[in-house]
Amino acid sequence: MFLRCYADNYRCLSNFTLPLKPLSVLLGANGSGKSTVLALFAKIRDFILGRGSSLELFPPETRTRWDKRIEQTFELGLRLDQGEYTYRLRIRHEAPERALNKVIEERLTLDGKPLFAADDKKTTLYNDSHEGKAELLTDWHISGISRVHERPDNVKLTAFRRGIEGTLVLALNPALVSAVSAERQSVTMPRPDCSDFAGWLRHISAAEALARQAAEQSLAKGALPGFRAFQAPDSGDAKILQCIFQSGTSKPLIFRLDELSFGQIALVILETALAVATERHGVLLLDEPGNFLGLGEVQPLLTRLQDAALEGRFQVIMTAHHPLAVDFLAASYGSWLEREPSGPTRVQPIRVAESVGEDKAGVRVSDLIARGWLSGLGVQHRGTSSDVDAEDSTHLSNVEPRQ
Amino acid sequence: MSRVCKIILVCEGWRDSAFARGFLVEAGVGGRNIEPRTNPGGSGHDWVKTQFIAEVANLDRFSEGRGVLGLLDEDGQGVSTRQQEIADRLKANGLGSLAAIDGRCLLLPTRNLETWLYWLTGQKNGLLVAVDETTDYKLVGPPTAASPIGNEHCRPAGEWLHTLDHTHLPEGCPPMLRIALGQLREFLKAVRR
């Protein structure tokens, strides 16, 4: 479970700290930085796993526009069975005009003890007893952690990497989802928009068959009435992902994935993601999961996400504009993000007074947000977002849930 | 076809909701047919009372709904006091009295939900544990562990409750849990109609 995320000099995130819980819901106006936070998780994950270099993932335009500093800093706190990991990454943009940068610090500790430390000159790999046993070749653009081979004496480091592998970041765009996957394409991690879902499902079918089975069962049981299973027949050099539905006759109805409605495609992807996150005991980051779904499907999804997070099956970090999501989750699990047009993102937890009662003039959280009243209820602009504390939280005293 | 929500569950928080849904789903009610409504601010007796009355009124207005199930901790206020509070509000809103067989059911965990979780978790693990309805078991670990009762105990406790026979409950069952199980059996008949 991620405990916190820190970013400095990255887009609208300047000296920004986000504390995280098993279920965290990010709220705020358009442009407040919610999606930026989720996308950052995907970038750091991809960097640690060697799926991209610092040049590809952190080009100069990812620096904060009004900030003249040339260094970006990122930090993640992650708790696994082994203890509490802290991952730190610093990137220096020495020649932004030529899109050149280099990693000047990559460091991993477990409960404060070193597992990996690299600067631009020296890379040291520590064993599970935290002794610096090996010097590795330094690479200015590729994560050193991604290049460590799994061995009996670095179980702690490889456990961290597996924890990071369990991080799914989804910002669905069903319009981009294709039913076609190339024959040899192995998609171990989907793109956030899930345009490569067909390839990802092929990978899951081979590597995490139980998750695919769970997704199929869940879709059949509720979200997609009549759904029976996936199939992916060959079509030349590619495979076509199809969904098999029961029909009134003995012959089933078969649709390509991209023939389904946007809402149905979203349901297919979300069910698969939930099944995979459960199987991996991982982290699911969802950007507006209520998008595209019919109203009747939103509440069951939110309930399942809440159950999964609070029962410890996987962590959920999500953004929300949907009124149902806001009213159901925001008061207990919400963080409010806001920023001035040319200022950094600030974050504060949302709290609701326990004295909410029938004798108060109740206003729903979603109504407060829609009316622009939320920021007037105690939000303080502080020097740094890391100064968040309970006294300065966005305080809602007269709130009632959606009827 | 889109889902039809048949049961509205009104509770103070997620734990009550998980417990009740554990029971209902174990009894064969589809999870998608239950809509949990929990107080956005955590605990809040007034909120539960208000919402419960509102949803009972909705049940009379909309035929698609089959049942409203509420959970309200007694919390040392007295069961009869709690029952009278609800009865007064029903009357003030022109609503008839509660009857689980009509799909209008209010459970009163006494002293609170953790009393039931403590006893049921012990039962589930084959332990005969004694509980009383005045101790606050939020502060006491489950019989099998040193740590306090956690979220992970809620749903399994509800599921386990469904396996018990309310006419032959094991010795030591908290009195209000015995009553609640009887109410829940009646409630199930109502929502399955």
Chai-1 contact restraints between the chains, C-beta under 6 A:
chainA,res_idxA,chainB,res_idxB,connection_type,confidence,min_distance_angstrom,max_distance_angstrom,comment,restraint_id
A,G222,B,R32,contact,1.0,0.0,6.0,A-B,restraint_1
A,P225,B,M1,contact,1.0,0.0,6.0,A-B,restraint_2
A,G294,B,S2,contact,1.0,0.0,6.0,A-B,restraint_3
A,G296,B,S2,contact,1.0,0.0,6.0,A-B,restraint_4
A,G296,B,R3,contact,1.0,0.0,6.0,A-B,restraint_5
A,Q299,B,E35,contact,1.0,0.0,6.0,A-B,restraint_6
A,P300,B,R32,contact,1.0,0.0,6.0,A-B,restraint_7
A,L310,B,W14,contact,1.0,0.0,6.0,A-B,restraint_8
A,L310,B,N151,contact,1.0,0.0,6.0,A-B,restraint_9
A,E311,B,N151,contact,1.0,0.0,6.0,A-B,restraint_10
A,E311,B,E152,contact,1.0,0.0,6.0,A-B,restraint_11
A,A331,B,P40,contact,1.0,0.0,6.0,A-B,restraint_12
A,A331,B,G41,contact,1.0,0.0,6.0,A-B,restraint_13
A,V352,B,P40,contact,1.0,0.0,6.0,A-B,restraint_14
A,V352,B,G41,contact,1.0,0.0,6.0,A-B,restraint_15
A,E354,B,G41,contact,1.0,0.0,6.0,A-B,restraint_16
A,E354,B,G42,contact,1.0,0.0,6.0,A-B,restraint_17
A,E354,B,G44,contact,1.0,0.0,6.0,A-B,restraint_18
A,V356,B,G41,contact,1.0,0.0,6.0,A-B,restraint_19
A,V356,B,G44,contact,1.0,0.0,6.0,A-B,restraint_20
A,V356,B,W47,contact,1.0,0.0,6.0,A-B,restraint_21
A,G357,B,D46,contact,1.0,0.0,6.0,A-B,restraint_22
A,E358,B,D46,contact,1.0,0.0,6.0,A-B,restraint_23
A,E358,B,T50,contact,1.0,0.0,6.0,A-B,restraint_24
A,V399,B,P40,contact,1.0,0.0,6.0,A-B,restraint_25
A,P401,B,P40,contact,1.0,0.0,6.0,A-B,restraint_26
